[in-house]
Amino acid sequence: MNELQYHLAEKLLMKLYEQELVSQEEYNQISKLNRQKFTPLLGPLMCDKP
């Protein structure tokens, strides 16, 4: 369940970034928080940059 929630949160975050509603720095910070909150199995393998 955490994996699904993580991927949904990241997908939404990417849309916000693409629409320039969040900066690169904000994107990185939120993505890091998502990995901490949802602790996905693949999270540590994900890159901080879109």
RATAKA-V508542 format. One record per residue. N is the residue number from 1. RES is the residue in one small letter. SS is DSSP state (helix for helix, strand for strand, loop for the rest). PHI is phi in degrees with one decimal (* if undefined). D_LAST is the distance of its C-alpha to the last C-alpha in whole Angstrom. Layout:
BEGIN
{{N RES SS PHI D_LAST} {N RES SS PHI D_LAST}}
END
This chain:
BEGIN
{{1 m loop * 23} {2 n helix -60.0 21} {3 e helix -62.8 18} {4 l helix -64.3 19} {5 q helix -61.7 18} {6 y helix -62.1 15} {7 h helix -65.7 13} {8 l helix -66.1 15} {9 a helix -64.0 14} {10 e helix -67.8 10} {11 k helix -63.9 11} {12 l helix -64.1 12} {13 l helix -61.0 10} {14 m helix -62.9 7} {15 k helix -63.4 11} {16 l helix -63.0 11} {17 y helix -67.0 8} {18 e helix -62.5 9} {19 q loop -87.4 13} {20 e loop 58.6 12} {21 l loop -91.1 14} {22 v loop -132.2 12} {23 s loop -81.8 11} {24 q helix -59.6 8} {25 e helix -64.1 11} {26 e helix -63.5 12} {27 y helix -57.3 8} {28 n helix -61.6 9} {29 q helix -65.2 12} {30 i helix -67.4 12} {31 s helix -61.2 10} {32 k helix -62.7 12} {33 l helix -63.2 15} {34 n helix -61.1 14} {35 r helix -64.3 15} {36 q helix -71.0 18} {37 k helix -72.1 19} {38 f helix -92.9 19} {39 t loop 37.6 19} {40 p loop -71.8 18} {41 l loop -65.2 19} {42 l loop -92.8 16} {43 g helix -51.6 14} {44 p helix -63.0 15} {45 l helix -86.2 13} {46 m loop -75.6 10} {47 c loop -89.0 7} {48 d loop -74.4 7} {49 k loop -104.4 4} {50 p loop -68.6 0}}
END
